[in-house]
Amino acid sequence: MKNLLLVLNPCAGQRKANRVLPEIIRIFLDADYRCETFVTAASGDATRYVAENAERFQRVVCIGGDGTLNETIAGLKQAGMDLPIGYIPAGTTNDYANSLGLSSDVMQAARDAVEGTVCRLDVGRFNGRYFTYTASCGAFTRASYSTPQSMKNSLGHLAYVLEGVKELASLRPFHLRVETNESVLEDDFLFCSITNSTSVGGILKLDAEMVALNDGRFEVMLVRNPTTPMQLSTILHALTALDLPNEMVHFFSADRICVECAEPIEWTLDGEREEGALHVEMENLHSAVQIVVPRAAEEKLEAGE
């Protein structure tokens, strides 16, 4: 039998995976995997345990939200291991899981984690820290890490919306200089997102044709600070109708991004807080991880190469 490490975040989402854990382990056993389960208790646990133990396994499966997947990938990278990763989404919004076409049914996702197809996908690096699908700063990004877990469990996605509304009164622009291999932009912005996903925060949705998860490039969105009602209307239209880019919303792809900030700005990496910095370097690590996806999703992902 092959050895499989199962990483479980017991507090993720509405904890629905916890109730069927024996059935999930049975699926792995039937697929000829001997399963060892590690249950996280605090932030960073998954990264540390995976980094210290990855060499004993042939596959890693994580159960939780996108933050749990982030920690699992970071652990493998720290260990220098390139193992297939199965992901059973059990968080509140599961942005990246939706982009991958993973099942929202826990049992089906468990079957896919051992029976699906392994695809090589991109990940990002932010001043040395790995992120799976998004790095963002500005409007509403604090909601992803400041929303209490109990509120997420009881209200689901609505919890993010309610927490985001609290930020409206404190929104203010920030000055950025954004440099890529192709261009340099400098302006006052309300929102900055470097993305490898079709969904950010469960609120902003991008058309699947706009995003490729394995092309070696990020999708970059920069929303300028509106100074007139007409400019605000242009921004709202751009984000709801996906009229991108336009004069208020920059939208382009890049493999490397350098961001200079006039003052330290807090970022969110895959829904987790990152300390503010004056200088940020981000790079796309092309095909850096192996993610197991349903066979039905393989063709869509391969089309993005």
N, C-alpha and C positions, 0 to 999 in steps of 0.2 A: 504494500500500500504506500501511496505518497503521503507526505505530511503537509497539512494545511493549517495555517494560523488564522483563527477567527478573532477579529478585534471588535468588541461590542461597546458602544457608548450607551449605557443603560438609561440615560436621561434624554436621549434624542427624541424630538417630535412628541408624539403621544404615547411613546413607549410600547407601541404595538408589537414590535419584534420580540420584546422580552417574553411575551406570553406564548410564543411559538418556538422558542429557542430549541427545545428537544427535537421538534419536527425538522428544523433547519439543519441541525447536526446529523439527523438521519439521512437527509438528502445528500450530504457530503459523504457519509459513510457508504451509501449506495453507489456513489460515483467513484469509490475506491480511494477515498481520502481519509486518513487518520486525522482527526480534528483536535487541536488544542485551542482553548478559548481564553482570551485575555479580556477582562472587563476594566474599562478605564474608570478612574475616580476623579481625575482633575485634568485641566488643560496641560498638554505636553506628554501625558502618560503614553499615548499611542506611539508618538514619535520615538520616545525613549525605548519602549519595549521592542518595537519593530527593529530599531537600529541595533539593539543588543542581541536579538534572537533570529533575525531573518535568515541567516545561513543554515538554519536547521529545517527550513521549509522549502517546498516546491511551489506553493501558491499562498497568497494572502487574500483574505476576504474581510471587508470591514462593514459593519452595520452602524449607521448613524447618519448625520447630516454631512453636508459638503465639508465642514470643518474636520470631521473625522477622517474623511478621505484625504484631505490636505495633510493631516498629521501622518497618516499611513504612508503616503508618497514620500514625505520628508524623511521618515525613518528609513525607508528603503534607500533613498539617495545617500543618507549619511552612512549607511552600511556598505554602500557601493554595490548593492544587489539589484538585479534587473529581473524581478519576478512578476508573473501575471497577477493582476489585482482584480478581484471581484468586488463589486460595490452593491450592497443592498441598501437602497435609500430609505432612511427612516427619520429624516429631519423635518423641518417645518416647511421649507420652500423647495429644497432639492433642485436648485437651479441647474447644476452641472448634470445631474442625473437625467433631467428632462432633455437637455441638449444631446445626451448620448442615446436617448430612446430607451432608457431602462424602465422596467415595469414598476408601477407603484404598488403592485401586489407583492407583499413580502415573500411569500412562498415561491412565486414565479421568479422573482429576482434572485432567490437563493438557487433555484435550478439553473438559471442563466449564468450564475457566477461560476459554475463548474461545467456546464454544458455549452456555453456560448462560445463566440469567436474572439480570439485575442487580437486587438487592434493596437497599433502604435500611435500614440497621441502626444501632442505638445504639452509642455508645462512651462511656467514662467519662473524667473528668478528676480527677486526684488531686493537689491542691496544684500545679496547672499541668501535671503530667505526664499524658500520655494512657495509658489502659489499655483493652484490647479487651473482656475478659470477666470478670476477677476482680481484686479487691484483698482481701488477707486477712492476718491476723496471728494469732499464737498457735500452738496445737498443730499440729505437722507441716508448717507452711508453709515452714520453712527448707529442707526436703528438696528442694523444687523448684529452688532455686538452689545448694545446697551439694553436691548429688550430682555426683561427677566425670563429665565427658562420656564418658570411656572406659567407666565403669561403666554408664552409660545405654545406650551402644552395644552392650555385650555382654549385659546382663541385661534391657534394656527396662524395662517398668513395674515389675518386681520391684525394680529398683535404688532407686526412690522408697520402696517399702515398707521395704526394709532400712535406708535412711538415716533414715526416719522412726522406726524402732524405737530408734535411737540417742538420740532426743530424749526418750524416755519418762522416763528418770531425771531429766531437768532440767526437766520441765514444771512450770510454776508459774502461778498466776492473775495477772491484771493488772487494774487498776481503770480502767474506762472510763465516760465520760459520753457517750452517743450521742443526738444531737438530730436530728430530722427535722422536716418541716413539720407533721407530725401528732402527734408524741409525743416524750417525753424519757425515756431509760432510763439508770440509773446502778447499776452493780453490779460484782462481781468476775467476770471471764470467763476461759475457757480458749481460746476460739476466736471469731474475728470474720471474717465473709466478706461482701463486697459483690459480687454476682455478676450476670452477664448470660450465663449458660451453664447447661446441664443437667448438666455434669460439672466437678468441681473437683479438680485433682490426680490425676485418674484413679481416685480413691478414693471421694469423696462424689458420689453420683448423685442428681439430682433428677428427679422425674417431669416429662415434657415439658409436661403441663398446668399445672404450677406456674410455668413460665418462659415469658416472651415476650421475644424478642430485639429487638423494635422497638416497644415500648409507652411508651418514655420513662421507664421506671422500673427500678430495680435490685431484685433479691431480696436481702434482708438476713437473715443468720443470725447469732445471738449465742448461744453456748453458755455457760451459767452455770457457775461453779466448784462442783463437787459436794463436799459436806462429809459425806455419809453414803453407805453402800453403796446404799441405795435410790435416792438421787438419781443416782448413777452409772448404775444400771440403767435409770432413766428416760431418761437421755441416750442410752445405747446403743440402747434400743428406738426412740427418736425418729429416730435417724440410720439405722437399718437398716430399719425399717418405714415410714419417712417419716411418722411420726405427728407432724405439725408444724402449728402450734406446740403446746407444752405448757409446764408450769411451769418446766422447766429449759432449754428451747430456744426462744428468740424467733425467729419467722420472719414477715417482713412485707415489703412493697414500699415504695420511696421514690424520689423523683427527686433529692433532695439529702440528704446526710448530713454532719453535723459531728461529729467524734470528738475528745474531750478526753481525754488520757492523763495518768495520775499521774506517769509517767516515760516517756522516749522508748522507743518500741516499733518494732522493725523490721517492715516490711511486705513482702509479695510482690505484685508487679504482673505478671500474666500469666506467672508463673514466674520473674520477675527480681527481685533484691533492691532494695528502696527503703529509704533511710536512715530511722532512727527519728525521730519528731517528737512534740512534745507536743500539737500542734494539727493536725488534718487536715480539709480540706474536700474533699468529693467531689460531683460533679454528673454527671447523666446528660445527654449531648448527643444529643438525640433525632434519629434518622435522619441521623446526621452523616457516615456513610460509605456507599459503594456497594460491596457485596460480590457477586461472581459465584457463584451456586449452581447445582446441577443443577436442571433443570426439574422433576424429581420432588419436590424439596424446597421449591419456591416456594410451593405452596399451604399447607404447614404453617407457613412463616414469615409469610405474608400473614395468616394467621388470628390472629396475635398483635397486629396493629395495633389 
